[in-house]
Amino acid sequence: MQYLYSYNVCHHTYASSILTVPKFPKVRRQVYVVGNSEPRENIGVLDELIDARDEFAKTMGCRSYAEFAIRPNMAASADVVMSFLNDLSDTVRHKADEEFNTIKDFKRRVCNDKSADLEPWDEDYFIGMMKSSAHTVDPSVVASYFPLSQCIKGLNVLVESLFGATFHQVPMGDGESWHPNVIKLSLHHPDEGDLGFMYLDLYSRKGKYPGCAHFAIRGGRRLSGTNYQLPIIALVCNFSSSRGLTARLNHCDVETLFHEFGHALHSLLSRTEYQHFSGTRVALDVAETPSNLFEFYAWDYRVLRTFALDETTGDPIPEKLVKALNASRNMFPATDLQRQVFYSIMDLTLFGEHTSKPVDTISAVADLKRKHTSWNYVEGTHWHTRFSHLINYGAGYYSYLYARCFATTIWQEVCQGDPLSRSTGSAIRDKFLRHGGAKDPSVLLKDFAGDSVIKNSGGGIIPDISSLCKEVGL
């Protein structure tokens, strides 16, 4: 079984949602420090993981685990990835510094203190305040347009508009379901028949896997003649189940649902000879491309108006509200991008070559934060030991940035003009999703989005960043 999951764009640090609330800086500081310094036991666990992976990589003839993990990917080497990340860090730094100073100036005005410094525990509080003052977005009003049942209908709108297919709930056999809340859907095309099956397990519950993820349970493959083994996947999320099917999603949850649905479509619509190449079984640094692409759909008014309906009146979500959501999201794009670059460099550094052991991960992360972000490091904290992507995406977190570059180019060049048209859907399916990992990813991307989508660098492949820079206003 293979799984891919969201990098959780809603909450970039532990306790970040809590940090938007406290008015008093001492309280915010305490929440930040305590939330990012426990549990201390994880420091030793991470040390053991780094050592074990390093030993394994050297047994396999590689200089580091990063080299081992990246070698089969498009990038081909850790040096290529680090060069790409450093260039992106340099590119975003000036605008990120400008945004930092904007937040600092706002704090000084609010606090009536012209010498006040901006601290890490201030970020979520003052950014939240600035967004609220600039754009009137009531979370409860937004959520009223996104009952979970309507969001599921939204997934149907996507597949019907783009691919001419529809989801139908199908019964399960005895013992097939692992929980009563799980439903099974078939993706059916009127001319092609069933294309695959998807389990939906969307509600949180005690003891359940805590994240949001796409699990490839069975890959598709050619059997004999025209017979094809249909793919089976599970889309797992953790939305509140207190109100059953009428549970409301905030917009960040909608984006996460669409992200995972991009993975699901990759699995369901691929048609490969061999199961090993089915769907998301591709080079890691291209695997997140469909999921990032479908995040754009979650922000586009032309898409949202088809399913985001008022529970009482049935009226579609107002365009003005969607514009406000987008404007709020786009207020500090360089800060958000800089954070992802920093996470990627941290991941690559921790699993890269080291001249001495054990690695002091706290000092290493502190140095990287000072170098690659506009924010201070807070002594005594070690938030990175709660960063689960170091386990699941060790030396591969950069793949989200690769995919974001690819997806942004695809959106701008292929989808943005008419995102729900059948011609757009045909391009997505026939030029990308259908091939899974059976086609060279560099050829795949060029055929889909044009020659400019990728570049050769140092023996590996890196994305062109111009579309991403345009997206974040660089």
N, C-alpha and C positions, 0 to 999 in steps of 0.2 A: 504494500500500500504506500502511496506517495501523497504527501500533503503540502500545500502552499497556503500561506495565510497573510493577513494584512499586517503592515507595519504600524497599524494603530495610529493613524494621523490625528485622531481626536485628542489623545493624551500623551504628549511627548515625554513627560517625566512622571515619576511616581508622585502622586498627590497633587498633580497640577490642577485638577478640577477644584480641589479644596483651596488652593492658593488664590483663586479668583475672589474669595469671600472676605477674609479677615481685613479689617480696616487698619489695625494696629501693626506696624512693621515688626515689632518684637514677636508677635504671635505668628506672623508669616515666616519669620526667620526660624522659629522653633519648629514649625510644621515642616519647612524645607529641610532643615538639618536632620531631624529625627526620621522623616520619611525617606531620606537618601543616605542613611548610615546604618540601616538594618536590613537583613541580619548580617552580622559580622562573619558568621560561619561561611557565607558565600564567597568570601575572599579566598579562603583555602580551597574551596570547591573549584573556583575558577583557576587557581594556580595549578591544581592537579589536572584539570582539563587541558590547559595550555601545554603542560609537560607531556601528557599522554599523546596529544596530537602531534607535538613536535617529534617525539620518539617514533611514532608511527610513520610520519612523513619521511624521516631520514631512513627508516627501514625500507621505504619504497623508493629510495634514491633521490629524494628531493631536499632542497636546502631548508625548507620550512613547510609548515602545514599550509600557509597561504599559497606557496608555489604548487603544492600538491592539489589543493582544492581548485585553483584557477586554471591549471594547465589544460583541462579538457574544454574549457569555455571559450567564448569568442575572444576574450582579452588575451588568453594564452599564457600570460605571466603576471606575477604580482607587481613587477616593475612598471608594466604598461598601465595597470589599474592605478597605482600610486601616482604616476605622472598625470593621468587623467584627473584624479581627485585633487591634486595640488593645483593644477591649472584652473579647475572649477572653483576651488577655494579662493584663489587670487582674483578670479573674475567677479565673484559675488561679494568680496570683502568690502569694497568701497560703498556699495549701496547698503549692505548690512550695517556698516558703521553709521551711515546716515540715519537709518531707521533706529538704531540704538540711541543716537543723540536726540532724535525726535521724541522717543519714549522718556529719556532722561529730562528733557526740557518740560515735557508734560508733567512729570512727577514734581519738578521744582515749582511749577506754577500751582499745582494742586496743594503741595505742602508749604507753599510760601517760603521756600528755602532755596536761595540761589546757588548754594554750594552742595546741595544734596547729591550723593552718588547713587547710581542705579545698581542694585544688587540682584543676583539671580532670583531671590524670593520675591522680587518686585515684578518680574516679567509678566506672569499671567494676570496679576492683579491690575496693573496699569494698562496692559494691552486690552484686557477685557473692558476696562473703563473707557478707553479711547474708542473702541469699536462701538460700545453702547451709545456714546455721545455723538458719534458720527453717523450711525445707521440705526434706525429703529427696527430692531428685529426681536420680537417677543418669542422666546423658545416655545412657549405653550401654544401660541398661534401657529408657528411653523409645524409643530408636531400634530396639530389638528388636521393637517392635510396629508399626514403620512401614517394612517392606521396600517398595521402590518399586513392585513388582508389586502388593502389597496396596493401596497408595495409589491406583493406577490403578483397581483394582476399586472403591475408595471413590468415585471419580468416577462410576462406573457406578451405584453404589447411589444416589447423589444424583439422577441423571437418571431412574432407574427409579422411585424413590419419589415424587419431586416431579412428574414429567411423564409417567410411563408409557412412557418411551423407553429405548433401550439403545444402547450403542456396540458396533459390530462391526468387526473389522479387515478391511480390503479390500485387494486386490492393487493395485500401482501399475504404470503403464506404463513402458516403457523411457525412462530419462532424467528420470522424474518426481521421483525422490527425489534430494536433494542430498547424502545421506550414508547409508551402510548401516544406521546406528542409527535412522533415522527410520521411523516406522510411520504408516500412514494409517487413520483410523477414520471410519466413517459413523455418524451419529446417526440411529437408525431408530425410528419410531413404528409400532406394528402397524396403526393405522387411517389414518395420514397418509403412510406411506412414509418415505423418506429426508428428513431435515430439513436436513442439511448435512454437511460433511466437515471433519475436523480432523487435521492433521499433528502428531504428537508428536515433539519433538526435545529430549530431557530430559537428556542426558549432556554433561558438559564435555569439551572437546577443544581441542587447540592451534589457534589461529587463529579460534576460534568467537566470535561476539558474546558478551561476557562477562556480560550481565545476564539477568534473567528477564523475559519479555515475551510479550504476545499480539499477533500480527500478523494483521490482516485482509487476506487476499490477494485475495478477491473478495467483494463485497457481494451480498446477495440483492436481487432486484427482480422485479416483475411483468412477464412477457413478453407472453403473449396468452392470453385466456380464463382457464383454470385453470392454465396453465403458469407455473412460477416458477423463476427462476434461483437455484439453491441456493448458500448462502454457503460459502466455503472459508476456513479460518483455520489458523494455525500457533501452537502453544503451545510456547514455547522456554524451557528452563531449563538450569541448569548443575550438575546433581548429579554426584557422583563416579561414574565409570564403572568403577572398579577391580574391582567385583564384579558387573558386568553388571546383570541384572534383579534380583539379590538385594541391590543397593545399599540401604543403610538411610538413612533421612532422619531428621534431628533434627526436633523439632516446629516449629521456625521455618521449615524447608524445607516442611513440610506446609502451614503457613499460607500461605507464598508460592505453593505449587501451587494451593491453593484460591482465592487472590486472582486469579491469572491465569485460573483456570477460570471465575470470575465474568465476566471479560471475554469468554471464549470462548462462554459461554452467551448473553451479550448479542448476539453476532454470529449464533450458530447458530439462535436462536429468534425473532429479529425477522422480521417479515413486512411489508415496506414496498413501496410502489409503485415507488420509485426507489432506485437503488443508493446515491446520495449520502446518503440518510437511513438506510441499513442499519446495524443493530447499534450499534456504539460510535461511529458518526458522529453524535454529539450535541454539545450545548454542553459545553465542556471541564469546567465546574464541576459537571456531573452525571455525567460519563463514568465516574468511579471509584466510583460508588455500588454497582453490582452486585458489583464486586470486593471492596469493603469489606464488603458484606453477607455474602459467602460466607466471609470470614475468620471470622465468628462460628461458622459451621458447623465450622470446624477446631478449635474450643475446646469444643464441646458434646459431653458424654459420650454422649448419645443417638445422635449421629451417629458418633462415633469407635468405639463398641462394635460397629458393623456391619461394620467392615473392619479395624480395628487389632487384629490377632490375633497371639498369640505364635507365633513360627516353629516351635517344637517341639511345643507342646501344642494349639495352635489356640484357646486360651482368649482371650476378649476382654480388652482393656486394662482393668485394675482401675479402678473408679470413684474409689477413693482416690488413685490416681496422677494421674488427670485433675484432681481437685480440687486436688492439690498443684501441678500445672502452672499452673492458673488462679490459685491463691493467690500463687505466685511472680511471675507476670506482673503481678498487681494490687498489688504492694508499693509501687511508686513511680509511680502513674499520672499525677500532676500534673507530675512531672519530665519524663516522656515527652511529655505533651501540650504542655508549655511549649517543649520543644525543637522540635516541629513548628510551633508558632506563630512561634518565632524564625526558623526556616528560611523560612517563608512571608513574613514581614515583610522579611527580608533580600533575598529574590528580588524582591519588589515594589519595594523601595527602589532596588536596583541598576539596575532597568530603568524607574524612574520619572523624574520631572523633575529636572534638575540645573542649578544656577545657574552652575557653572563646569566646565571640562573641562581635563585628563582627570579622571575620578572616581578618588579615592583609595579603592579598594575595601577595602583592609586597614583603614584608619581607620574607614570607614563600618561595616564588619562588627563591628569591636571595640566601637564605640559602641553598636550595636544589641544586642550580647551583654550588655553591662553594663546596658543599660536593660531588656531583656526577659527576662533569665534570672537565676538566682540564682548563676551561676558567673562566675569571673574570666576575662578574656581574657589569653592568654599572648603576651607580646610576641615578635615574630619569626615567628609562625605565620600561615599563610593557608590553612587547610583548605578554605575555600570555593572555592578554585581547582581543587579536585578534585571539587566537587559537581556531578555531571553533569546534574542536573535543571535547572541554570541554562541549559543548552543545549536540552534536550528540552522543558522545561516553563517556559521563560522567561516571567516574570510570571504563571505559571499554577500554581505549586506550591501556592498556597492551595486549589486545587481538591480536594486530598486531604482537607483539613479540612472543606470543604463536604460532600464525599461521606461523610466519616466521621459528620458530624452526620445527614445524610439516612439513611445505612445504619443507624445506631444507633436512630433513631426507627422505621424499618421493621422492624428486628429485634424491638424491644420491642412494637410495636403489631400486627404481622402474623405474625411467624414464631416467636417464642420459645415460645409456648404449645405448638405441635406442629410442629417445624421440618421433619419429613419427611412430613407429610401431603399427600395429593393436593390438598386444598383450599388449603393454603399454596402448593403449586407452581402451581396454577391462578392464584392471585392474583399471584404473581411473574411468571408468563409473560404473562397476559392484560392485567394492569394496568400492566406496566412493560416487560418485555423485548420484547414483540411490536412495540411502537411505534417502537423505535429513536429516530431524531431527527425523526420525522415529526409528533410531537405536541409542543405547547408544554411545555417541561419543568416549568414551575410548575404547569400544569394536571395534567400526568402525576403529579407527586409528591402533589398534593392528592387526586387520585382514588385513589391507591394507599394513602397513609398518613394522610390526614385534613388538614384545613385548618391545623392547628397546625405542620405540618412546615416551613413557610417563613413569612417575614415580608417585607413591603415596607419598603425603607429607602433614602431618598435617590434614588429613581428606579430602584433596582435591587432584586434579590431576595437576601436572606440567609437562612441556615438558622436554625431555632430550636435553641438550644444546650442546652435543658433535658434532653433525653435523654442527650446526651453528658456533661453535668455529673453526671447520676445514675450513669452508667456508671463514671466515674472518682471517684465519691465526693465531689463538690463540693456 
